[in-house]
Amino acid sequence: MLDYFFASAPSPKMTIVGGSKLSTKINLLKNLVKKVDKLALGGGIAGAFLAYYGNDSLQMFHYDEYRSEMTEIVENASQHGCELILPVDFSALIHKHDNDDRTIMYSGNGKTSVFDIGPESVELFRRHIRESATVLWNGPLGLFEKTPFDFGTMSVAQEIASRSREGKLTSIIGGGDTAFAMSKFGIDKDLTYKSTSGGAFLTYLEGNSLPGIIAMENASTLQPA
């Protein structure tokens, strides 16, 4: 399915990449921006790119260690015609004394804890999904394990599932947390393909070879004794 996605899946092709740590997805993003039409980012990864673009008012996303790699990603996206899609709002906790209040944030301060993308970001992602023929997704968009911060991941998943059921979208979902989220929301059977592998899925998306696949390919070329 991943070979199909890169080689012959219908365009426009959109990839959604979430997760909390930019370090685990740098090589993936480097590979994807050269091969897809749209790249939507969620989680801490999106926050790092917002900070890179100067929107650091939340004061919780750090990217300095990966500045050169992010510059490479942004430049390659422009060169290869890949549209980068970033959240425009967040679902956050505002700490006030001993209580936690949930709010939708456009900007904030160092006491803000962001746990999900906000409703305007969900609509932005859904619009781009409706404009796409193929979607590949790796990494949740927020703390989907805990209500109400499952809203972003669940809403985007439901849009993908609905269009997949209607035959309007080819959907490829992979990664342990992402696959678990699809099962939790009860839409995994509506998807075109769901992989439960985590590291292997990510490694292959980065453009690397997998030892098990190499062994099978080599075995298939052997002649029986």
Wavefront OBJ file of the C-alpha trace (Angstrom):
o trace
v 0.000 0.000 0.000
v 2.862 2.395 0.699
v 4.432 1.608 -2.675
v 1.029 2.209 -4.231
v 0.677 5.516 -2.378
v 3.979 6.852 -3.688
v 3.817 5.375 -7.187
v 0.279 5.331 -8.499
v -2.361 6.417 -5.957
v -4.680 9.105 -7.352
v -3.835 12.754 -6.764
v -4.119 15.127 -5.036
v -2.239 13.221 -2.343
v -2.426 14.465 1.231
v -0.407 13.286 4.208
v -1.305 14.037 7.824
v 1.556 13.776 10.305
v 1.027 14.210 14.039
v 2.825 13.321 17.218
v 4.438 15.126 20.083
v 8.113 14.976 19.102
v 9.561 16.577 16.000
v 12.738 14.491 16.396
v 10.899 11.277 15.483
v 9.385 12.681 12.285
v 12.142 14.847 10.742
v 13.279 12.237 8.200
v 9.673 11.391 7.375
v 8.847 15.024 6.611
v 11.982 15.390 4.492
v 10.835 12.499 2.312
v 7.143 13.380 2.116
v 7.411 17.014 1.029
v 9.014 15.858 -2.216
v 6.234 13.386 -3.015
v 2.851 14.699 -1.873
v 0.603 17.636 -2.742
v -0.452 18.512 0.804
v 1.194 17.953 4.179
v -0.896 18.709 7.280
v 0.813 18.780 10.672
v -0.595 18.282 14.157
v 0.599 17.847 17.724
v 3.911 19.172 18.933
v 5.299 18.857 15.413
v 2.855 21.501 14.203
v 3.752 23.706 17.152
v 7.428 23.534 16.273
v 6.712 24.674 12.712
v 4.482 27.493 13.954
v 7.354 28.656 16.152
v 9.696 28.375 13.164
v 7.415 30.726 11.230
v 7.480 33.194 14.127
v 4.178 32.293 15.778
v 5.737 31.444 19.128
v 3.228 33.188 21.368
v 2.390 29.886 23.070
v 5.993 29.774 24.287
v 6.061 25.996 24.565
v 7.413 24.781 21.223
v 11.142 24.563 20.623
v 12.818 23.905 17.308
v 16.313 25.439 17.453
v 17.997 22.022 17.406
v 16.311 21.258 14.082
v 16.415 24.699 12.491
v 18.471 23.617 9.451
v 16.343 20.510 8.851
v 13.129 22.535 9.096
v 14.500 25.098 6.663
v 15.266 22.245 4.271
v 11.721 20.896 4.640
v 10.115 24.297 4.040
v 12.313 25.006 1.012
v 11.697 21.554 -0.495
v 7.962 21.933 0.050
v 8.026 25.156 -1.945
v 10.240 23.669 -4.642
v 8.116 20.554 -5.111
v 4.715 22.239 -4.835
v 3.741 20.696 -1.495
v 1.330 22.821 0.535
v 2.138 22.873 4.263
v -1.031 23.007 6.371
v -0.667 24.136 9.998
v -3.267 24.489 12.764
v -4.759 27.924 13.305
v -6.101 27.282 16.810
v -5.624 24.872 19.701
v -7.613 23.261 22.474
v -5.761 24.028 25.672
v -5.839 24.018 29.441
v -5.390 27.323 31.194
v -4.017 26.834 34.702
v -5.682 29.106 37.236
v -4.642 28.436 40.811
v -5.899 24.931 41.663
v -8.349 24.618 38.769
v -7.942 23.800 35.083
v -10.155 25.575 32.582
v -10.370 24.434 28.966
v -10.367 27.054 26.243
v -9.672 27.503 22.550
v -6.403 29.341 22.110
v -5.032 31.467 19.309
v -2.206 32.747 21.460
v -1.206 32.313 25.067
v 1.635 32.256 27.506
v 4.037 29.895 29.193
v 1.324 28.585 31.525
v -0.677 27.197 28.631
v -0.840 23.429 28.061
v -1.968 22.580 24.522
v -3.501 19.130 24.076
v -5.344 19.215 20.748
v -6.005 21.205 17.598
v -8.981 23.554 17.759
v -12.278 23.571 15.834
v -11.115 25.972 13.112
v -8.097 23.749 12.490
v -10.384 20.723 12.249
v -12.442 22.479 9.568
v -9.248 23.467 7.754
v -8.025 19.851 7.733
v -11.439 18.556 6.659
v -11.564 20.970 3.727
v -8.194 19.780 2.479
v -9.275 16.143 2.903
v -12.323 16.831 0.734
v -10.006 18.284 -1.920
v -7.814 15.154 -1.894
v -8.131 11.776 -3.595
v -5.681 9.915 -1.335
v -4.834 10.512 2.317
v -2.043 8.891 4.319
v -2.018 9.499 8.079
v 0.636 8.837 10.717
v 0.443 10.251 14.231
v -2.550 11.549 16.259
v -3.328 15.271 16.329
v -3.671 15.558 20.087
v -4.259 13.726 23.355
v -6.925 11.495 21.789
v -6.967 9.147 24.786
v -8.665 11.782 26.950
v -11.945 13.626 26.377
v -12.351 16.430 25.306
v -8.913 16.392 23.678
v -9.914 13.558 21.366
v -12.003 16.019 19.331
v -9.405 16.884 16.685
v -8.211 13.361 15.931
v -11.762 11.960 16.050
v -13.272 14.639 13.796
v -10.570 14.264 11.148
v -10.839 10.476 11.346
v -14.615 10.625 10.850
v -14.201 12.816 7.763
v -11.704 10.368 6.269
v -13.922 7.392 7.114
v -17.017 9.002 5.623
v -15.345 9.799 2.312
v -13.726 6.368 2.201
v -17.135 4.697 2.645
v -18.486 6.796 -0.222
v -15.623 5.700 -2.479
v -14.354 9.271 -2.789
v -11.087 8.728 -0.942
v -8.305 6.175 -0.646
v -7.225 6.186 3.004
v -4.017 4.685 4.381
v -3.511 4.805 8.142
v -0.435 3.603 10.003
v 1.422 3.739 13.301
v 0.477 2.136 16.600
v -1.186 5.156 18.222
v -2.979 6.156 15.022
v -4.294 2.644 14.442
v -5.467 2.444 18.050
v -7.280 5.771 17.681
v -9.144 4.517 14.596
v -10.262 1.438 16.527
v -11.280 3.549 19.516
v -13.471 5.749 17.315
v -15.006 2.692 15.606
v -14.102 3.674 12.057
v -11.150 1.382 11.290
v -13.272 -0.911 9.089
v -14.220 2.040 6.872
v -10.611 2.765 5.941
v -9.001 1.521 2.755
v -5.974 0.216 4.646
v -4.840 0.255 8.269
v -1.380 -0.865 9.348
v -0.750 -1.725 12.990
v 3.015 -1.481 12.623
v 4.686 1.557 14.147
v 8.406 1.820 13.606
v 8.413 -0.259 10.427
v 5.659 1.859 8.870
v 7.551 5.028 9.737
v 10.894 3.666 8.531
v 9.468 2.702 5.140
v 7.786 6.102 4.774
v 11.164 7.699 5.385
v 12.396 5.977 2.238
v 14.473 3.326 4.018
v 14.660 -0.394 3.280
v 13.304 -2.997 5.699
v 15.385 -6.148 6.316
v 12.359 -8.441 6.289
v 11.142 -7.151 2.934
v 14.644 -7.398 1.464
v 14.855 -11.018 2.606
v 11.498 -11.871 1.008
v 12.446 -10.135 -2.227
v 15.741 -12.019 -2.335
v 14.006 -15.317 -1.563
v 11.550 -14.821 -4.408
v 14.403 -14.682 -6.898
v 16.001 -17.929 -5.749
v 15.587 -21.022 -7.896
v 14.538 -24.283 -6.219
v 17.341 -26.821 -5.862
l 1 2 3 4 5 6 7 8 9 10 11 12 13 14 15 16 17 18 19 20 21 22 23 24 25 26 27 28 29 30 31 32 33 34 35 36 37 38 39 40 41 42 43 44 45 46 47 48 49 50 51 52 53 54 55 56 57 58 59 60 61 62 63 64 65 66 67 68 69 70 71 72 73 74 75 76 77 78 79 80 81 82 83 84 85 86 87 88 89 90 91 92 93 94 95 96 97 98 99 100 101 102 103 104 105 106 107 108 109 110 111 112 113 114 115 116 117 118 119 120 121 122 123 124 125 126 127 128 129 130 131 132 133 134 135 136 137 138 139 140 141 142 143 144 145 146 147 148 149 150 151 152 153 154 155 156 157 158 159 160 161 162 163 164 165 166 167 168 169 170 171 172 173 174 175 176 177 178 179 180 181 182 183 184 185 186 187 188 189 190 191 192 193 194 195 196 197 198 199 200 201 202 203 204 205 206 207 208 209 210 211 212 213 214 215 216 217 218 219 220 221 222 223 224 225
